[in-house]
């Protein structure tokens, strides 16, 4: 019985081995089988299932062989959720970056490609000095576009190099864009010296006068009819005229800018805004030859904080109401700011003959060092001695000066309120204002004219000319049209 069982076991093992070998051969033979129906067009056109050649899906291509997000050949190629933004390097579009070749066409091509992709980055790389002539970057674009400037970006070197066909009003214009960020670790160099030396500029003639000659000069960066804008971390210097200008925009965030031009460079406002709402300007340093920050008509809800100005002409509201125009400015706050070695500190300036109103201004916690005209309201602003007295003016009201301290240049009184005969300034509040001479003796002849308000604490130097209460007749604000 034992031998029979052993034989039976060996028989079963041999049988199983043969069956397994046959199955393996059959599977191999199936993969090698040829299509015997020569009239079939193949599996791509739906031949009989039994006659198809089985295929194995190829593995996905590796990143080295596929299109990567920065490849300009296919900018619309979708990326994985965590693969990062699409980067459009201007060098990939032909930019040279040698400081003399006009790379305008390459920048425009890169912009067009990046504009079509959500959350794209137009990259100005750090290893180049890119010169481009006057250029307009127009939207609308896909949201989240970043203009990343890590190298040097500059215009031609002065008016003699400026193409005749290019606008002399601005160099880079961003037009009708939404949710755009312009940032980077690089520099925008304005090459403004030859523009400043044009004969029409204020410092060219005797005693700061002007001479006859061409006067148009371009603003360096201009944003027009745009919203949800961010400008941050850039160095911007030596602009021919305004360094940064916002017209008819809404929702602007500015942070970490460094703006520099010489103290005698004319009309080189650091940041200028007009007809623009909801603006924040933070943590920036500005030294230039005109207003550090200037706020024109049509601006409201502007917040300025942790800004250092100087040398400059200070922070200005205006000028407003020129050529009998209407001007409306409301809800401006300046806080935690330093102003050094400047012609003005915080200033409101309007022309006679204008209409409209300036209301809801707060200047809080501001340190001044060697500043002329630390606090000034001037409703008789004029660029020459030929301005005639007029009966209308932009109404100025609800202005708070709180915790204004530091030193002033004794050549001018530190506080100057010159309000219109027909339209007095009202509801001015003074609190914790302490200004001492930078050198020399204390000035005690502060100037007030037709200015009404209250001193919540003693002002140094004392301001006795501020009138209590309100004037007998105050026009209803609704009549100003703001």
C-alpha positions in Angstrom: 0.0 0.0 0.0 2.8 2.4 0.8 4.4 1.9 -2.6 1.1 2.4 -4.4 0.5 5.7 -2.6 4.0 6.9 -3.6 3.3 6.1 -7.2 0.0 7.9 -7.1 1.6 11.0 -5.6 4.3 11.1 -8.3 1.7 10.7 -11.1 -0.3 13.7 -9.8 2.8 15.9 -9.6 3.9 15.0 -13.1 0.4 15.7 -14.5 0.3 19.1 -12.9 3.7 20.0 -14.2 2.6 19.2 -17.8 -0.6 21.3 -17.5 1.3 24.3 -16.1 3.9 24.1 -18.9 1.2 24.0 -21.6 -0.6 27.0 -20.1 2.6 29.1 -20.1 3.3 28.2 -23.7 -0.3 29.0 -24.7 -0.1 32.5 -23.1 3.2 33.3 -24.9 1.8 32.0 -28.2 -1.3 34.3 -27.7 0.9 37.4 -27.6 2.7 36.4 -30.8 -0.4 35.6 -32.7 -0.8 37.4 -36.0 -4.0 38.9 -37.4 -5.2 36.4 -40.0 -8.0 38.7 -41.4 -6.0 40.9 -43.8 -9.1 43.0 -44.5 -9.2 44.3 -40.9 -7.8 47.9 -40.5 -6.4 47.2 -37.1 -7.5 47.9 -33.6 -7.7 51.7 -34.0 -10.8 51.2 -36.1 -12.6 48.7 -34.0 -11.8 45.3 -35.5 -13.1 42.1 -33.9 -11.9 41.8 -30.4 -10.4 38.4 -31.0 -8.3 39.7 -33.9 -6.8 42.8 -32.0 -3.2 42.8 -30.9 -3.3 43.4 -27.1 -1.3 46.5 -26.1 0.1 47.8 -22.8 -0.4 51.5 -22.0 3.0 53.2 -22.1 4.2 55.0 -18.9 3.6 58.7 -18.7 6.5 60.8 -20.1 9.1 62.0 -17.6 9.4 65.7 -16.9 12.7 65.8 -18.9 10.9 64.7 -22.1 7.6 66.5 -21.6 6.5 70.2 -21.7 7.5 71.9 -18.4 5.6 75.0 -17.1 8.3 77.4 -18.2 8.4 76.1 -21.8 7.2 79.0 -24.0 6.5 76.6 -26.9 3.2 75.5 -25.3 2.2 78.1 -22.7 -1.4 76.8 -22.5 -0.3 73.3 -21.5 -2.2 72.4 -18.3 -0.1 71.6 -15.2 -0.6 69.5 -12.2 -2.2 71.3 -9.2 1.1 71.4 -7.3 3.5 71.9 -10.2 3.8 75.7 -9.6 3.1 78.6 -11.9 3.9 78.9 -15.6 7.0 80.9 -16.0 7.7 82.9 -19.1 11.3 84.0 -19.2 11.8 87.0 -21.6 15.0 85.4 -22.8 13.0 82.5 -24.2 11.3 85.1 -26.4 14.5 86.6 -27.7 15.4 89.2 -25.1 19.2 89.9 -25.1 19.6 91.8 -21.8 22.9 93.5 -22.7 21.7 97.0 -21.7 21.7 98.4 -25.2 19.6 96.1 -27.5 15.9 97.1 -27.6 14.1 94.1 -26.1 10.6 95.5 -26.5 9.4 92.9 -28.9 10.5 90.1 -26.7 8.7 91.6 -23.7 5.5 92.1 -25.6 5.6 88.5 -26.8 6.3 87.2 -23.3 3.4 89.4 -22.0 1.0 88.1 -24.6 1.8 84.5 -23.8 1.7 85.0 -20.0 -1.5 87.0 -20.2 -3.3 84.0 -21.6 -2.5 81.7 -18.7 -3.9 81.8 -15.1 -1.3 82.6 -12.4 1.5 83.0 -14.9 4.9 84.7 -14.2 6.6 86.9 -16.7 10.2 86.7 -15.6 12.9 89.4 -16.1 15.9 87.2 -15.0 18.5 88.5 -12.6 21.5 88.0 -14.9 20.5 90.7 -17.4 20.2 94.4 -18.0 17.2 94.8 -20.3 16.5 98.0 -22.2 13.1 98.5 -23.8 11.5 101.5 -25.4 8.1 102.8 -24.4 5.7 99.9 -24.1 2.0 99.3 -23.3 1.1 96.0 -21.6 -2.7 95.7 -22.1 -5.3 93.4 -20.5 -7.6 91.8 -19.9 -5.5 88.9 -18.7 -6.1 85.7 -16.9 -6.1 86.4 -13.1 -3.0 86.1 -11.0 -0.4 87.4 -13.5 3.0 88.3 -11.9 5.5 90.6 -13.6 8.7 89.5 -11.8 11.6 91.9 -12.2 14.8 90.3 -10.8 17.3 91.9 -13.2 17.7 95.5 -14.3 15.0 97.1 -16.5 15.5 100.5 -18.1 14.3 102.9 -20.8 16.6 104.5 -23.4 19.1 106.9 -22.0 17.4 110.3 -22.4 15.3 112.4 -24.8 17.9 112.2 -27.6 17.6 108.4 -27.6 13.8 108.3 -27.3 12.1 107.1 -30.5 10.1 109.9 -32.2 7.0 107.6 -32.5 6.9 106.7 -28.8 4.8 108.6 -26.2 6.7 110.9 -23.9 3.9 110.7 -21.3 4.9 107.4 -19.9 7.5 104.6 -20.4 5.7 101.4 -19.2 1.9 101.6 -19.2 -0.2 98.8 -17.7 -3.6 99.3 -19.2 -6.9 97.6 -18.2 -5.4 94.8 -16.2 -6.8 93.0 -13.1 -5.2 91.1 -10.3 -1.7 92.0 -11.5 1.4 91.9 -9.3 4.6 93.7 -10.3 7.4 92.7 -7.9 11.0 91.4 -7.7 14.5 91.8 -6.3 15.7 93.8 -9.3 15.9 97.5 -10.2 14.0 99.8 -12.6 16.5 102.4 -13.6 14.9 105.5 -15.1 18.0 107.2 -16.8 16.4 110.5 -16.0 19.3 112.9 -15.8 19.1 114.2 -19.4 15.4 114.7 -18.9 16.0 116.8 -15.8 18.4 119.0 -17.7 15.8 120.1 -20.3 15.6 123.9 -20.3 11.9 123.8 -19.2 12.8 122.3 -15.9 12.5 124.5 -12.8 16.1 124.3 -11.7 17.6 125.3 -15.1 17.0 129.0 -15.1 18.2 131.7 -12.7 16.9 131.3 -9.2 15.0 128.2 -10.0 13.1 129.6 -13.0 12.4 127.9 -16.3 13.6 128.5 -19.8 11.9 128.0 -23.1 12.2 124.6 -24.7 10.6 121.1 -24.8 9.0 120.0 -21.6 7.4 116.5 -22.0 9.0 113.9 -19.8 7.7 110.3 -19.2 6.5 108.8 -16.0 8.4 105.6 -15.4 5.5 103.3 -14.4 1.9 104.1 -15.1 -1.2 102.0 -14.3 -4.4 103.0 -16.0 -8.0 101.7 -15.7 -6.9 98.8 -13.6 -7.9 97.1 -10.4 -6.5 94.7 -7.7 -2.9 95.8 -8.3 0.1 94.9 -6.2 3.5 96.7 -6.5 6.1 95.4 -4.0 9.8 95.0 -3.2 11.3 96.8 -6.1 14.0 99.4 -6.3 12.9 102.2 -8.7 15.3 105.1 -9.3 16.1 108.2 -11.4 12.8 108.6 -13.2 12.5 111.3 -15.8 9.2 112.4 -14.1 6.9 110.6 -11.7 8.3 107.3 -10.6 5.0 105.5 -10.2 1.6 106.8 -11.3 -2.0 105.4 -10.8 -4.9 106.8 -12.9 -8.5 105.6 -12.6 -7.6 102.5 -10.6 -9.2 100.7 -7.7 -7.7 98.3 -5.1 -4.0 99.1 -5.0 -1.5 97.6 -2.6 2.1 99.0 -2.5 4.7 97.6 -0.1 8.4 97.4 0.3 9.4 99.9 -2.4 12.6 101.8 -2.5 12.4 104.9 -4.6 15.4 107.1 -5.2 16.4 110.2 -7.2 18.4 113.3 -6.4 16.9 116.0 -4.3 17.1 118.5 -7.2 15.6 116.3 -9.8 12.4 118.2 -10.9 8.9 116.7 -10.9 10.1 113.3 -9.8 7.1 112.5 -7.5 7.6 109.1 -5.8 4.1 107.8 -5.9 1.2 109.8 -7.5 -2.4 108.7 -7.5 -5.4 110.3 -9.0 -9.0 109.2 -9.5 -8.0 106.1 -7.6 -9.7 104.4 -4.7 -8.9 101.9 -2.0 -5.1 102.3 -1.8 -2.6 101.0 0.7 1.0 102.2 0.8 3.2 100.5 3.4 6.8 99.9 4.5 8.5 101.9 1.8 11.4 104.4 1.5 11.2 107.4 -0.9 13.8 110.1 -1.6 13.3 112.3 -4.6 13.1 115.8 -5.9 9.3 116.4 -5.6 6.4 115.1 -3.5 7.2 111.8 -1.7 3.5 110.8 -2.2 1.0 113.0 -4.0 -2.7 112.5 -4.0 -4.8 114.2 -6.7 -8.5 114.6 -7.3 -10.9 111.7 -7.2 -9.0 109.7 -4.6 -10.6 108.2 -1.5 -9.9 105.5 1.1 -6.1 105.9 1.1 -4.0 104.4 3.9 -0.3 105.3 4.2 1.7 103.7 7.0 5.4 103.1 7.9 6.8 105.2 5.0 10.0 107.1 5.2 10.3 110.3 3.1 13.2 112.5 2.4 14.7 114.4 1.0 11.5 115.3 -0.8 8.6 117.8 -0.8 6.7 115.7 1.7 3.3 114.1 1.5 0.8 116.3 -0.4 -2.9 116.3 -1.0 -3.1 118.2 -4.3 -2.7 120.4 -6.0 -6.5 120.6 -6.5 -8.9 122.8 -8.4 -6.6 124.1 -11.1 -8.3 126.0 -13.9 -11.5 126.2 -11.9 -11.9 122.5 -11.9 -13.8 120.4 -9.4 -11.7 118.2 -7.0 -12.9 115.6 -4.5 -10.7 113.8 -2.0 -11.9 111.9 1.1 -10.7 109.5 3.8 -6.9 109.7 3.7 -4.9 108.4 6.6 -1.1 108.9 7.1 0.4 107.2 10.2 3.7 106.0 11.7 5.6 107.9 9.1 9.0 109.7 9.0 9.8 112.8 6.9 13.3 114.1 6.8 15.1 117.1 5.2 12.1 118.0 3.1 10.6 121.3 1.9 7.2 120.3 3.3 5.8 117.8 5.8 2.1 117.0 5.4 0.5 119.5 3.0 -2.9 120.3 1.5 -2.7 122.6 -1.5 -5.5 124.0 -3.7 -5.9 126.6 -6.4 -8.2 129.5 -6.1 -11.3 129.2 -8.2 -11.7 125.5 -7.8 -14.7 123.7 -6.4 -15.3 120.4 -4.5 -14.1 119.3 -1.1 -11.2 117.6 0.8 -12.6 115.9 3.9 -11.7 113.2 6.4 -7.9 113.5 6.6 -5.9 112.0 9.5 -2.2 112.6 10.1 -1.2 110.5 13.1 2.2 109.7 14.7 4.5 111.4 12.3 8.1 112.3 13.1 9.8 115.2 11.2 13.4 116.1 11.0 14.6 119.4 9.6 11.5 120.0 7.7 10.2 123.4 6.3 6.4 123.9 6.5 5.8 120.8 8.7 2.0 121.3 8.7 0.5 123.3 5.9 -2.9 124.1 4.3 -2.5 126.5 1.3 -5.6 127.4 -0.6 -3.7 130.1 -2.5 -1.4 127.7 -4.3 0.1 129.2 -7.4 3.2 128.6 -9.5 3.7 132.3 -10.3 3.0 135.7 -9.0 0.3 136.4 -11.6 -2.5 134.4 -10.0 -5.6 136.5 -9.4 -7.9 136.2 -6.3 -11.1 134.3 -7.0 -14.3 133.8 -5.1 -14.5 130.0 -5.0 -12.3 127.4 -3.5 -12.1 123.7 -2.7 -13.7 123.2 0.8 -11.3 121.7 3.4 -12.8 120.1 6.5 -12.3 117.4 9.1 -8.6 117.3 9.3 -6.8 115.7 12.3 -3.2 116.3 13.3 -2.2 113.9 16.2 1.2 113.2 17.7 3.2 115.2 15.2 6.7 115.7 16.6 10.2 116.5 15.6 12.2 119.5 14.3 11.7 122.2 11.7 13.7 124.5 9.5 13.3 128.0 11.0 13.3 129.7 7.6 9.5 129.0 7.6 7.0 128.7 10.4 6.2 125.0 11.1 2.5 125.5 10.9 0.8 127.5 8.1 -3.0 127.5 7.6 -3.9 129.9 4.7 -7.6 129.2 4.0 -9.8 130.9 1.4 -11.6 134.1 2.2 -14.9 132.7 0.8 -14.5 129.1 2.0 -12.9 128.7 5.4 -11.2 125.5 6.6 -13.3 123.9 9.3 -13.1 121.2 12.0 -9.3 121.1 12.3 -8.1 119.1 15.3 -4.7 119.6 16.9 -3.4 117.1 19.5 0.1 116.3 20.8 1.8 118.5 18.2 5.4 119.3 19.4 7.8 120.9 16.9 11.1 122.4 17.8 13.7 124.2 15.7 16.3 122.0 14.1 18.8 124.8 14.8 18.2 128.4 15.9 15.4 129.9 18.0 11.8 128.9 18.3 9.5 130.5 15.8 6.4 131.9 17.5 4.6 133.7 14.7 2.6 130.8 13.2 0.2 131.7 10.5 -3.5 131.1 10.4 -6.1 132.7 8.1 -9.8 131.8 8.2 -9.1 128.4 9.8 -11.4 126.9 12.4 -10.8 124.1 14.8 -9.8 123.0 18.3 -6.6 122.3 20.2 -7.1 119.3 22.4 -3.6 119.7 23.9 -1.2 122.6 24.0 0.7 122.9 20.7 4.4 123.6 20.6 5.0 126.2 19.3 1.6 127.6 20.5 -0.9 128.2 17.8 -3.3 131.0 19.0 -4.6 132.0 15.6 -6.8 128.9 15.1 -10.4 130.0 15.6 -12.8 128.2 17.8 -16.1 126.7 16.6 -17.4 127.1 13.1 -17.8 130.1 10.8 -21.1 131.8 10.6 -22.0 130.5 7.2 -20.9 127.0 6.1 -22.1 125.8 2.7 -23.8 122.4 2.8 -21.5 119.7 1.6 -24.0 118.4 -0.9 -23.5 121.5 -3.0 -19.8 120.6 -3.7 -20.8 117.7 -5.9 -18.5 115.2 -4.1 
